Amino acid sequence: MTEVAKIPVIDVSGDGDQTQVAKELVEAAIEHGFVYIKNTGKDIPAEAVDGAFEMAKRLFNAPISEKQACTIQQNNRGWSAMNYETLDPANQRVGDFKEAFNFGEFIDGKAQQPIPPTVAADEAQTSAFRDLCYNLSLKLNTLLGIGLEVDPPSFFTAAHLRERGPSGTILRFLRYPPRTDLSEGGAAATAATAEDVRAGAHSDYGSLTLLFRLRGQPGLEILLRDGKTWSPVPVVPPGTERDPAPPILVNIGDLLSYWTNGLLRSTVHRVVFPSGSGVQGEADVGPRFSIAYFCHPFSGAELGVVPSERVKGYKGGLAEGNPYAERRVLTADEHLKMRLKASYAQLYKEKE
């Protein structure tokens, strides 16, 4: 049985000198590309997380006609049906075994896209949760700038300020059915085989991702440095069992990796149908829900190497195991469009 991932847990909720916390965050981003952020409730209250998951369940239980009326568009907003997105097209026989709903920006608590009437009453709550994620992402970008001694340390944060202009930032709700729901004649159009995955191997498109998960629901795996071994990522790592909510899992995306010439790792990961997760207290029973906040800088942000002596002195190159690491692009928007076109081939073909 594969050993579970040993990812550090860091508390960023303090108000004092954050230099040491920034250093720990950077070291985790360099070594793993992933880090657990201890959820004390100060940055994102447990009740806000619980409320978001309750909304997600209502959303995915909405009538299919409501969801189809909000089908995802090339702006990456809306509902993605089962098997519609393919995160690893080179290696998957069919699309991912999941459905998802992407929320783009909100203005004055209102979504700037169609949403199912079933969750219309949750619009302001969803907007508020997205704001909490935005504020935490700014804090993490600031800490990364401090830890890398970027000049100025606010470089990353400044690139993510909303007032800089539109961005590809998305708040995504996901539902992964259990394999038992995917047999012939089940709810999904395609039956899952032993080789299929819930979400194909990929790195994230943005700068960093905040991932919220529910206790007892396994499936996430990261690819280790050897490029061969997949390691399960526990929802509740040791030492956080009594916390108000499971820690928030943060991972580095492609853009922070580009900005740092690969010093910060955009680690490849996937979601599988676990046959036995190897994590105590987790089991593949019922659907798996997760919420991801994909943090992107403003669309015109250029992806040149940041002014940092540590980054300048790094000679390792872009992250191994990431098929997109060699594909350098000029702006955040260009990178996002490249990745979306690969994942949603059907959508882009339909629009031609």
N, C-alpha and C positions, 0 to 999 in steps of 0.2 A: 504494500500500500504506500502511495506517495506521501511524503511528509508534508504537513501543512506549511503554508508560507509564514515565514518569521518576519513580519512587518512591524516596525516600531509604532508605538502609541505615544502621541504627543499632545500635551494640553496647551492650547494657545489662548486660553481664556483670561490669563493674567493681565493686569494693568501696568505692571512695573516694567523694568528694563527687559526688552524682548530679544536681546542679542543672543543669549544662549539658546532660546527657543528657535530663533531664526537659523542658527547653526545646525541644530538637530534636524530641522525641517529640510534644509539643503542636503545634509548627509543622507537622509532617507530617500530624497528625490534622486540623488546620484546613484545610490546603491540599488534601490528597488524600483524607483519610479512610482511607488505607492507608499502611503502613510495613513495610519489611522489618526483621526483627530478626535480626541476624547470629548464626548458630548456631555458637558456639565449642565447644559441648558442655558448657558449665558448667551451664546451666539445664536443658537437655534433651539428654542424650548422643545422639550419632549412632546408637549401637547400639540405644537405646530406640526411636528413630524407625524404624529398619530392622525391628526386631522387631514393631512395631505394623503395618507394612505387610505383613509376612509373615503375621501373623494375619488381616489383612483379606482377603488372597487365599484363605486356607483357608476363611474365613467365607463368601465369595461363591461358592466352589466346593462348598459343602455341598449335600446333596440338597435339592431344592425343598420336599419335605415338611417337612424340619427348619426351613427358613426360614418357611414358611407357618404353622407352629405358633407362631411368634414374631411374627406380623403386628402392625404398629404399632397402638397404641391411642391414645385421646384424651389420655393422659398423655405422648404424644410419645416413647414408648419402643418399640423393636422394629424389625422389618424392613418396608421400603417397597419394593414391587415396581416393575418397569419401568412408567412412565407413570402411577403411582399418585398422586404428588405433582405439583402444578401451581403453580409459584412465581409465574407471571405469568398468572393466569387470564383477564385482560382481553385478552391478545394471543396466547395459545397455543391452537392447534386441538386439541392433545392434551397429556397430561401430560409431565413431564420424561423424557428418555431416559437414565435412570439407575436404579440400585437403591441402597438405603442401609440401614444398620443403626444405630440410635440406642441408646446406652447412657446410662441415667440414673445415679443414685448407686450406689456400692458401699459395703457395710458389712463391715469386716474382710475385705476382698478379695473379697467375694461380691456379684455383681450382684443387684439387687432386682427382677428381671424374668426371664422365660424367655430362655434363650440356646440356640443350636443345640448339640447334643452334640458336633458336630465340633470346636468351639472351647472345650469345657468345660475342657480342660487349660490354656487360655490365660487363664483368668479372672483369676488373681492378677496376671499380667503386664499385662493390660488395665487393671486397677485401679491398678497402679503408674504406668502411663503417664498415666492420667487425673489422678493426684495431681501428677505433674510439670507437667502443663498448668495445673492449679489454682494451683500455687505461682507459676508464671510470670505467670499472669493477675493475681494479687495484686500482684506486683512492678510490672507495667505500670499497674495502677490507682493504685498509690501514686505512681508517677512522674507520671502525669497530674494527680493532685491537687497535687503539688509544682509542676509546670510551670504550672498554672492559678492557683496561689496560692489554692487553696480553703481556707476556714477551717472546720474544721481540714483539713490536707492529707490526712489519713487518711479523709476522707469516703467516697470511692469504695471504698477497700479494706474499710472497716468494713461496707459494704452487701453485700459479697460473701463474708463469713466464713461458713463452713458452720454454725457454732454459732448463727447468726441464725435458722436454720430452713430448710425445703425451698426449692428454687429450680428454675428451668427449665433449669439447666445440662445440656448434652448433649455427649457425645463421639460424633461421627458418623463412620462409615466409609462411603466412597462408591466405587462402580464405575460408570464410564461406558463403554459399549461403543463400538467404532469404527463408523462408518457402514456399513462393509462387512458387519457382523453384523446390520444392520437392514433388509436387503432383503426382499422378499416371500419367505415360506417360511423366513426365518431364525429365530433363537432368540426374538426379541421378538414380541409380539403385534401391534405396529403398525410399519409401515414408515416410515422417516424420509424426509421430503422436504427439498428444498434450503432451505426456510424454517424448518425445525424447529431447536430448540436442545436441548442436553443438560440445561441448567438455566435456567429463565426468568429474566428481569431482576427483581431484587429487592434490597432492603436487608436486612441481618440483624436478627433480632428482639431480640437481647440487648444487652449493653453493649459487648463486644468479642469478636472471633473470632480464634483461632489456627488458621492453615491450613498444613498440611504437604502438600507435593507431591513427585513424583518427577521426577528429571532427564529431559528429553526429551519430557515429556508436556504439550502445550499445551492451550489451550481457554479459560482464564479471561480475561475482558475487563472493564474498568471503563468506566463512562459518564463522559465528561469534563464539565467545567463548562458547556460549551455546550448540554448536554442532547441532543446529536445524535450525537456522535462516540464510537465504541467503540474502546478502545485495549487491545491485548493486554498481559498482565502476565507477563513472563518468569519461569520457575521459578528460574533462576540469573542474577541481574543482574550487570553488570560489576563485577569486584573480589571476587566471592565464589566464583569457579570452583574454588579450591583449598581451600575450607572443608570440614570433615568431613562436613557435610550442607548441602543447600540452605537458605538463610535461611527462617525462619518468617515467613509473611506475616500481618500483623495488620491487621484492619480494624475501624473504629468501627461499632457497631451503633446501632439506633434509640434505646436507652435513654440512652447517653452523649450522643447528640444532643439528646434531650429535656432531660436534666439541664443541658446547657450552652446551651439555647435555640438550638441549631443551629450554635454556634461550632465544635464538633467535627462533622465531616461523616460522616453515615451514607450512604456512597456506593453508588449502585446498580451492580450487577455481574451478570454472567451467565457461563454456560459454553456454548461453541459447538462445533460440528463444524468445526474449522479446515480451510480449503481450502489453506492455506499460512499458517502462523502469523505469518510475518514475524519470527520469532525464530530466530537461528542455533542449530542443534543441537536444535531441537524439531520433531517431525513427528507427524502423526496416524496412528500405526501401532500396532495393538493397543489393548487397553482402557486407559482412564485411571483411575488410582486417586488418591484424596486422602483426607485425614483432617482433620476440622474439630472444634475444641473451641469450642463456643458458650457463652461465659461469661455467666451471668445473676446478678443480685443475688437476695437472698432474696425470696420471692414477694410479701410485703407492702410492699416498698420503694416509697415514694412518689416520683413523678417530677417534683417541683417543681424550679425552677431552683436550682442550688447556690449557696452563699454565696461568691462570687468577684467581685472588682471587675472583672476582665477580662470575665467572662461578663456581669456587669451592664451593662457599657459596650458590649456587642456589640449592634448594631442591625440585623444582617442577617437575622434571622428563621431559621426552620427550613430545612434544606437543600433547595435547589432540586433537582428531578428525583426526589424521593422521594415517591411517592404516599401514603405513610402519615404524612408529616411534619405534616400539618394535623390529624391525628386524635389529639388529646391525650387521654390516659387517666390514671387516678389511680394505679394500681399496676403493678408489673412483671408480675404474674400476669394482670391484665386485658389488658394489651397482648399478652402471649404468646397468650392464648386467642383474641383477635381475629385475629392473624396465622395461627394454625394452622387456624382455621375456614375462612379464605380459601384456604389451600393444600391442605387435605384435605377438599374439599367432599364427596367420595364417602364418606369415613369418617364424617363428621358426619351425613350423610343416612342412612347405614346404622344409626346409633345412635338416630335419632329414633323 
